[in-house]
Amino acid sequence: MTKFNERTLTEVKVPAPAPQAASRPGATLALTSAATAVALMTYTAPMVTLPEVAADLHTPLSAQAWLLNGTPLGVAALLLVAGSLADDYGRRRIFVAGTLALGLTTALGALTSSTWLFTLARIAQGAASAALLASSLGLLVHAFPTPRGRLHATGVWGAFVSGGIAVGPLLSGALPSWRVSYGVLGAAAVLVAALSARLLSESRAPRGGRPDLAGAVTFGLALVALVAALTLGRDGWLRAPVGLLSLAFAVLLALFAVVERRSATPMIDLGLLRHRRFLASSVSGLFTGLAVIGLFSFLPALLQQTVGLSAMDTAWLFLLWSGLSFAVALQVRRLAGRVSPRWQLATGFLLHAAGVLTMLGSLDAGSWTRLLPGLVTAGIGSGLLNAALPLAAVESVPATRAAMGSGAQQTFRYIGSCAGVALTIAIATSTGGGLAHGADIAMVVSAVLALVAAGGVVGLRERA
């Protein structure tokens, strides 16, 4: 087996691959982008309908984090395994299976009648999303072998990440109920899966061995313990259950590291974390989830409960943020050769921090118009992040492990998302000054985390 180390990041010796079918760049880019957009729409749809879903499923405030966190939990737990499976057994095969499973599990989510059934359906959606997200960048790397083509493709793909985030809340708010929106998204995913089965070409970079299921189980359980600890923290951070769950997270994380070191085909070679480019990519993904996604996942619900906006009004307001993110991500490819992904990431984090800080006091004043400058600034920052992240991911590992590289970065992004959502809800709902005051504290925490990320990305430059 080929191990990742100092040498393999620059020179990879692998057996000559078997002849593979000619790729269709246009179809590959269109279908992977469409599936990614549907996956992100499924993820963001509950953001503006959270109050409605919680009321329909009789979900208490203390458990609402699970309604949002089901999908990122499933993604984070299985993304690395999905990346390895895509490289080993066929990226097209895993992509089609994941997209089809996303359609079916999303449709099933519309039929659930309790908090825990809905959460389980969301976790299943996350697992399906993991398969299509991890394999999509691998398919793009195969279809666009030149640096210029790859830059264009990852830029468009990153823009559709922002596009999915933008359209999901609008679709959910415009349709008669959240159940109908889930049915529509499920049908869209099934359609993309059918087209992908006919039009995509297969590619793989097999390494042999079995999937690292033991690593996936220990990692998934560690993540559940972390989210549970943060969720229960709103009732007191020093309580025994929070401490025990935090200890369980640490123990399971250590066990995961042991499993990975002993596995013949690990989910991730932990030695990669010694390389600054890979570490910078991972840190960027983690803090994008923790600072950006964590705050903006719960902010729409806070607006509805403090300012009194409807679900549709909230969706239109947040289109300013997500729409700008989409437009900026689509245009960032023009910076190729002039601004490195590292500096794009740092600038994105700084703009997010600046935008969030300008929104302080808006909810307490009951004024949605005071949010506008911050949403514009943070939206531009988010677009820079979404455009630079996929390129940083594929550049941080050898081309033959592109799916694993993208899976690793996105895993860290969704780990951050799970932790960020739970932390934001815990902070916003546990302060004595009300939801508006709690929202201000959550915004300050998000801005500080973004500043830390910007400093970390700049500091983790490659040694000469």
Secondary structure, 3 states (H helix, E strand, C coil): CCCCCCCCCCCCCCCCCCCCCCCCHHHHHHHHHHHHHHHHHHHHCHHHHHHHHHHHCCCCHHHHHHHHHHHHHHHHHHHHHHHHHHHHHCHHHHHHHHHHHHHHHHHHHCCCCCHHHHHHHHHHHHHHHHHHHHHHHHHHHHHCCCHHHHHHHHHHHHHHHHHHHHHHHHHHHHCCCHHHHHHHHHHHHHHHHHHHHHHCCCCCCCCCCCCCHHHHHHHHHHHHHHHHHHHHHHHCCCCHHHHHHHHHHHHHHHHHHHHHHHCCCCCCCHHHHHCHHHHHHHHHHHHHHHHHHHHHHHHHHHHHHHCCCCHHHHHHHHHHHHHHHHHHHHHHHHHCCCCCHHHHHHHHHHHHHHHHHHCCCHHHHCCCHHHHHHHHHHHHHHHHHHHHHHHHHHHCCCHHHHHHHHHHHHHHHHHHHHHHHHHHHHHHHHCCCCHHHHHHHHHHHHHHHHHHHHHHHHHCCCCC
